[in-house]
Amino acid sequence: MAVIHAGLEIDPAILAGVLLNDRDQVDYIQKLLDDLEARHLIVKEKGRYRLAGRTAIPFRDDPALQRLTRDIEQVQLPDDLPRGSETAALLARRAMIQRSQDFSASARSYLYACRLQWDAVESNEAGATLEDLRWYMASYASVRAGELSQVERNYAAARPYYLAFFALVREEDPLWARMRGLLNPMLAYYWANAGRELGINMADWNLSSASPAQIAVLAATHDHPELRARWEERTRALAEVNPEVLQRVVEQIRHNYADQPHYLAVAERIAAML
């Protein structure tokens, strides 16, 4: 169920090796699949399994991903762009290189990759996986958030992209290992943008090097009451889509700042939201 829910390919030999330490026990894996199908928990369609009651894109209607879904559905692909998951992979690799130089170009490449992969998964193209689609979507969310925040200075518009990123990148998900290098900066800027929206001078916040715990404390204890309110609102929204990442911040504060009462007070406030 977990493998199917993650959108991964079902390979009976690999699963037999994992579960039974014997890659030849494919019949046992098939019995498990047949049992899940008989109990109407999964369905087989065009040679692939998916959860019962789900479309080919099971997260299509996830409220936290609606901004991404709308972008993907509305983007117009160039007529001369080859369709398929292979092109999507090429565009994603190009976008990865572009992101350090040009947020806008990178966001466009990632968005094209998302649309191509989305269509490939829906049409059941061989080798087109939901795992890659979710990877491209998380990457697009991170770059689009950066473009809106750092280039266009439209901090409010960036917020749903930050939340979409955290909705996709969960600690128990395969994306976690791929994207964990982005977690701290994404979280720090997500909170810091609450101050930027208010025009607060944040030059001494050292955003490029400060930890999310430090940014959380700076925002939560700031003199400006509206910033404190917006920090709490943003933190509650994040708790809805990814409580685990907030729990890590709480643990970081308790471990690294155990002798600083104002840090511990913020940790308790976050813990109370979870």
C-alpha positions as a Python dict, from the first residue, in 0.01 Angstrom:
ca = {
    (1, 'M'): (0, 0, 0),
    (2, 'A'): (281, 241, 89),
    (3, 'V'): (464, 175, -237),
    (4, 'I'): (147, 227, -440),
    (5, 'H'): (51, 536, -241),
    (6, 'A'): (393, 687, -316),
    (7, 'G'): (334, 637, -688),
    (8, 'L'): (633, 406, -728),
    (9, 'E'): (654, 127, -981),
    (10, 'I'): (560, -217, -854),
    (11, 'D'): (851, -456, -915),
    (12, 'P'): (762, -794, -759),
    (13, 'A'): (1123, -918, -755),
    (14, 'I'): (1253, -608, -576),
    (15, 'L'): (965, -614, -327),
    (16, 'A'): (1025, -985, -261),
    (17, 'G'): (1390, -908, -194),
    (18, 'V'): (1296, -631, 51),
    (19, 'L'): (1020, -817, 235),
    (20, 'L'): (1148, -1174, 222),
    (21, 'N'): (1516, -1144, 131),
    (22, 'D'): (1439, -1369, -165),
    (23, 'R'): (1382, -1210, -507),
    (24, 'D'): (1233, -1536, -638),
    (25, 'Q'): (925, -1510, -417),
    (26, 'V'): (731, -1305, -670),
    (27, 'D'): (423, -1524, -631),
    (28, 'Y'): (394, -1412, -269),
    (29, 'I'): (406, -1046, -374),
    (30, 'Q'): (137, -1112, -632),
    (31, 'K'): (-80, -1270, -361),
    (32, 'L'): (-45, -954, -155),
    (33, 'L'): (-146, -742, -454),
    (34, 'D'): (-438, -972, -536),
    (35, 'D'): (-555, -950, -174),
    (36, 'L'): (-545, -569, -175),
    (37, 'E'): (-733, -568, -504),
    (38, 'A'): (-994, -817, -378),
    (39, 'R'): (-1055, -590, -77),
    (40, 'H'): (-1106, -296, -317),
    (41, 'L'): (-813, -103, -168),
    (42, 'I'): (-623, -84, -498),
    (43, 'V'): (-715, -115, -864),
    (44, 'K'): (-510, -222, -1163),
    (45, 'E'): (-535, -4, -1471),
    (46, 'K'): (-334, -43, -1789),
    (47, 'G'): (-84, -265, -1612),
    (48, 'R'): (-28, -28, -1318),
    (49, 'Y'): (-172, -21, -966),
    (50, 'R'): (-322, 280, -795),
    (51, 'L'): (-527, 341, -482),
    (52, 'A'): (-897, 278, -524),
    (53, 'G'): (-1100, 595, -572),
    (54, 'R'): (-796, 792, -687),
    (55, 'T'): (-720, 933, -1027),
    (56, 'A'): (-384, 882, -1196),
    (57, 'I'): (-277, 1200, -1010),
    (58, 'P'): (-393, 1123, -652),
    (59, 'F'): (-296, 1466, -514),
    (60, 'R'): (-477, 1661, -788),
    (61, 'D'): (-730, 1801, -539),
    (62, 'D'): (-496, 1854, -243),
    (63, 'P'): (-582, 2206, -116),
    (64, 'A'): (-216, 2281, -37),
    (65, 'L'): (-120, 2212, -399),
    (66, 'Q'): (-396, 2402, -575),
    (67, 'R'): (-167, 2690, -678),
    (68, 'L'): (78, 2445, -837),
    (69, 'T'): (-199, 2245, -1001),
    (70, 'R'): (-346, 2559, -1155),
    (71, 'D'): (-6, 2667, -1289),
    (72, 'I'): (50, 2324, -1445),
    (73, 'E'): (-295, 2306, -1602),
    (74, 'Q'): (-276, 2658, -1744),
    (75, 'V'): (78, 2663, -1882),
    (76, 'Q'): (105, 2663, -2261),
    (77, 'L'): (383, 2438, -2386),
    (78, 'P'): (582, 2546, -2694),
    (79, 'D'): (456, 2370, -3006),
    (80, 'D'): (803, 2245, -3095),
    (81, 'L'): (872, 2093, -2751),
    (82, 'P'): (877, 1711, -2772),
    (83, 'R'): (621, 1553, -2542),
    (84, 'G'): (694, 1280, -2288),
    (85, 'S'): (874, 1203, -1964),
    (86, 'E'): (1218, 1199, -2129),
    (87, 'T'): (1183, 1563, -2225),
    (88, 'A'): (1054, 1638, -1876),
    (89, 'A'): (1369, 1487, -1726),
    (90, 'L'): (1590, 1692, -1960),
    (91, 'L'): (1407, 2012, -1868),
    (92, 'A'): (1437, 1934, -1497),
    (93, 'R'): (1813, 1890, -1530),
    (94, 'R'): (1835, 2220, -1719),
    (95, 'A'): (1626, 2393, -1453),
    (96, 'M'): (1856, 2264, -1179),
    (97, 'I'): (2149, 2437, -1347),
    (98, 'Q'): (1951, 2754, -1417),
    (99, 'R'): (1829, 2803, -1061),
    (100, 'S'): (2164, 2939, -939),
    (101, 'Q'): (2169, 3202, -1216),
    (102, 'D'): (1812, 3285, -1318),
    (103, 'F'): (1509, 3204, -1101),
    (104, 'S'): (1266, 3297, -1377),
    (105, 'A'): (1423, 3072, -1641),
    (106, 'S'): (1450, 2788, -1392),
    (107, 'A'): (1085, 2823, -1288),
    (108, 'R'): (975, 2813, -1651),
    (109, 'S'): (1179, 2499, -1723),
    (110, 'Y'): (1050, 2325, -1411),
    (111, 'L'): (691, 2419, -1496),
    (112, 'Y'): (726, 2274, -1846),
    (113, 'A'): (875, 1958, -1692),
    (114, 'C'): (580, 1935, -1452),
    (115, 'R'): (326, 1963, -1733),
    (116, 'L'): (501, 1707, -1952),
    (117, 'Q'): (536, 1461, -1664),
    (118, 'W'): (176, 1521, -1552),
    (119, 'D'): (49, 1437, -1901),
    (120, 'A'): (280, 1135, -1924),
    (121, 'V'): (151, 993, -1594),
    (122, 'E'): (-211, 1052, -1693),
    (123, 'S'): (-158, 874, -2024),
    (124, 'N'): (22, 588, -1846),
    (125, 'E'): (343, 638, -2044),
    (126, 'A'): (596, 364, -1971),
    (127, 'G'): (849, 481, -1713),
    (128, 'A'): (653, 795, -1618),
    (129, 'T'): (623, 792, -1238),
    (130, 'L'): (438, 997, -983),
    (131, 'E'): (759, 1014, -781),
    (132, 'D'): (931, 1215, -1055),
    (133, 'L'): (624, 1436, -1097),
    (134, 'R'): (623, 1519, -727),
    (135, 'W'): (999, 1590, -744),
    (136, 'Y'): (951, 1833, -1033),
    (137, 'M'): (657, 1998, -855),
    (138, 'A'): (852, 2047, -532),
    (139, 'S'): (1144, 2188, -729),
    (140, 'Y'): (914, 2423, -920),
    (141, 'A'): (750, 2535, -595),
    (142, 'S'): (1089, 2621, -443),
    (143, 'V'): (1211, 2813, -745),
    (144, 'R'): (883, 2994, -805),
    (145, 'A'): (879, 3096, -437),
    (146, 'G'): (1232, 3231, -482),
    (147, 'E'): (1139, 3416, -800),
    (148, 'L'): (839, 3586, -638),
    (149, 'S'): (1026, 3660, -316),
    (150, 'Q'): (1374, 3758, -432),
    (151, 'V'): (1311, 3892, -782),
    (152, 'E'): (957, 4031, -787),
    (153, 'R'): (942, 4116, -414),
    (154, 'N'): (585, 3982, -412),
    (155, 'Y'): (608, 3815, -74),
    (156, 'A'): (238, 3746, -28),
    (157, 'A'): (215, 3569, -365),
    (158, 'A'): (516, 3352, -273),
    (159, 'R'): (349, 3212, 37),
    (160, 'P'): (136, 2936, -129),
    (161, 'Y'): (446, 2809, -311),
    (162, 'Y'): (635, 2775, 17),
    (163, 'L'): (342, 2584, 166),
    (164, 'A'): (315, 2362, -142),
    (165, 'F'): (683, 2278, -111),
    (166, 'F'): (639, 2171, 250),
    (167, 'A'): (322, 1979, 167),
    (168, 'L'): (522, 1770, -80),
    (169, 'V'): (847, 1730, 113),
    (170, 'R'): (760, 1528, 421),
    (171, 'E'): (1005, 1344, 642),
    (172, 'E'): (862, 1000, 563),
    (173, 'D'): (861, 1068, 189),
    (174, 'P'): (1133, 976, -65),
    (175, 'L'): (1152, 1346, -160),
    (176, 'W'): (1294, 1430, 182),
    (177, 'A'): (1642, 1299, 99),
    (178, 'R'): (1643, 1474, -238),
    (179, 'M'): (1526, 1811, -111),
    (180, 'R'): (1656, 1832, 246),
    (181, 'G'): (1924, 2085, 148),
    (182, 'L'): (1645, 2332, 67),
    (183, 'L'): (1445, 2278, 386),
    (184, 'N'): (1626, 2525, 614),
    (185, 'P'): (1645, 2817, 368),
    (186, 'M'): (1285, 2762, 255),
    (187, 'L'): (1163, 2765, 614),
    (188, 'A'): (1374, 3067, 711),
    (189, 'Y'): (1250, 3274, 416),
    (190, 'Y'): (892, 3157, 467),
    (191, 'W'): (895, 3316, 812),
    (192, 'A'): (1114, 3614, 721),
    (193, 'N'): (880, 3714, 438),
    (194, 'A'): (615, 3794, 699),
    (195, 'G'): (837, 4084, 802),
    (196, 'R'): (922, 4181, 448),
    (197, 'E'): (551, 4213, 368),
    (198, 'L'): (535, 4481, 639),
    (199, 'G'): (841, 4666, 511),
    (200, 'I'): (1044, 4587, 822),
    (201, 'N'): (1420, 4630, 789),
    (202, 'M'): (1567, 4283, 823),
    (203, 'A'): (1928, 4357, 734),
    (204, 'D'): (2052, 4232, 1072),
    (205, 'W'): (1863, 3900, 1048),
    (206, 'N'): (2143, 3742, 840),
    (207, 'L'): (1897, 3541, 631),
    (208, 'S'): (2170, 3371, 430),
    (209, 'S'): (2319, 3204, 737),
    (210, 'A'): (2057, 3211, 1015),
    (211, 'S'): (1884, 2889, 1111),
    (212, 'P'): (1503, 2854, 1096),
    (213, 'A'): (1503, 2843, 1478),
    (214, 'Q'): (1675, 3183, 1492),
    (215, 'I'): (1437, 3336, 1237),
    (216, 'A'): (1138, 3194, 1424),
    (217, 'V'): (1249, 3357, 1748),
    (218, 'L'): (1326, 3691, 1579),
    (219, 'A'): (979, 3701, 1422),
    (220, 'A'): (787, 3560, 1718),
    (221, 'T'): (941, 3806, 1966),
    (222, 'H'): (964, 4115, 1743),
    (223, 'D'): (848, 4453, 1870),
    (224, 'H'): (605, 4487, 1578),
    (225, 'P'): (274, 4325, 1687),
    (226, 'E'): (158, 4265, 1328),
    (227, 'L'): (475, 4070, 1254),
    (228, 'R'): (419, 3853, 1560),
    (229, 'A'): (62, 3790, 1447),
    (230, 'R'): (167, 3704, 1093),
    (231, 'W'): (439, 3471, 1219),
    (232, 'E'): (182, 3282, 1423),
    (233, 'E'): (-61, 3266, 1130),
    (234, 'R'): (210, 3131, 900),
    (235, 'T'): (326, 2879, 1159),
    (236, 'R'): (-27, 2746, 1208),
    (237, 'A'): (-67, 2712, 831),
    (238, 'L'): (258, 2517, 814),
    (239, 'A'): (146, 2293, 1100),
    (240, 'E'): (-150, 2191, 884),
    (241, 'V'): (61, 2070, 592),
    (242, 'N'): (386, 1953, 756),
    (243, 'P'): (389, 1925, 1136),
    (244, 'E'): (709, 1718, 1128),
    (245, 'V'): (925, 2003, 1004),
    (246, 'L'): (801, 2222, 1288),
    (247, 'Q'): (871, 1946, 1538),
    (248, 'R'): (1230, 1946, 1414),
    (249, 'V'): (1252, 2320, 1486),
    (250, 'V'): (1117, 2263, 1836),
    (251, 'E'): (1376, 1992, 1898),
    (252, 'Q'): (1653, 2212, 1753),
    (253, 'I'): (1565, 2494, 1992),
    (254, 'R'): (1544, 2266, 2294),
    (255, 'H'): (1879, 2108, 2207),
    (256, 'N'): (2078, 2415, 2100),
    (257, 'Y'): (1923, 2693, 2311),
    (258, 'A'): (1831, 2516, 2634),
    (259, 'D'): (1982, 2802, 2839),
    (260, 'Q'): (1785, 3079, 2661),
    (261, 'P'): (1433, 3121, 2804),
    (262, 'H'): (1300, 3333, 2516),
    (263, 'Y'): (1399, 3060, 2269),
    (264, 'L'): (1236, 2792, 2482),
    (265, 'A'): (918, 3001, 2506),
    (266, 'V'): (893, 3011, 2126),
    (267, 'A'): (953, 2635, 2111),
    (268, 'E'): (660, 2583, 2349),
    (269, 'R'): (438, 2807, 2137),
    (270, 'I'): (517, 2604, 1827),
    (271, 'A'): (471, 2276, 2013),
    (272, 'A'): (127, 2393, 2127),
    (273, 'M'): (24, 2440, 1762),
    (274, 'L'): (112, 2083, 1668),
}
